[in-house]
Amino acid sequence: MTDRLSYEEKKELPDSVFGLPQRREYPMPDAAHVRAAEAYFRYCPEELKPQLAKAILSRAREYGVDVESPTVLSYVSR
């Protein structure tokens, strides 16, 4: 699997692997996608950032990824 998901691959993913499951945005089926979600965090709507930050940290723990973004971490501690 590459770090880009095709439309078909994304469609097959369960809601539970998305950072924003209600919008099916920020898929994180593996470590590479957790890092991508962290990198694209700034594009998330402000009101959804706390939810996405928590999802990134949760999935990061699952895959052994160190979240380094102070911005993501700041939303979790709010």
N, C-alpha and C positions, 0 to 999 in steps of 0.2 A: 504494500500500500504506500502510495506517495503521500506527501503532506497536503496534497490538494484532493478533496473529495469531489467526485462527479455528482451530478444531480441525483443519479440513480443510487449511488452509495449513500448519499446524505438521506435520501428518502427511506432507506432501509434501516437507518439507525433508530433505536428507541429514544423516546423523549428524555429519558433519564441521563443520557450522555451529553445533553446540550446545557450550556451555561444559562441560557434563557429558554427553558423548555416550552413556555407558552408561545414563544415566537419561533422556536426551532432555530435559534441562532447560537453561534459560538459552539460548534460541535467539538467534543473532546473525547474521542474514542481511544486515544493513545497519548503517549508522552509528547510527541511532536505537536499534536493539536492543543495540548494544555499550554505549551510554550507559545503557540500562535495566538491563543485566546488572551494570554497575558500581553503579548505584543500589540494586539488590536483593542485592548481594553479601553483606550482613550476614545474610541468611536462609539462606545456604548452610550445610550441615552442616560443622562445624569440620574434620573429617578430609578434606573435599573442597575446602576453600578454596585450598590451593596449586595444585591442578589448574585450578580455575576462574580464579584470578588470572592464571596463565600464558595460558590461552585468551583472556581478556579483552584482555591486552596484545597478543597475536598478532593478534587480529581488529581491535583498535584501530589497529595499524600498517597493516593492510591497507586500512582505510577512512579513515585520516588523522585519527583521533580522539585527542585528548589525554586520557590517563587521569590524573585529578587526585586520586583517592582515596588518601590516605596508607595506608589499611588495605589496599587492593588491592596497592599497590606494596610494602608491607612483606611480604606473603606471597610475592611473586616473589623477593625478595632473601634468603629463608631458605634 
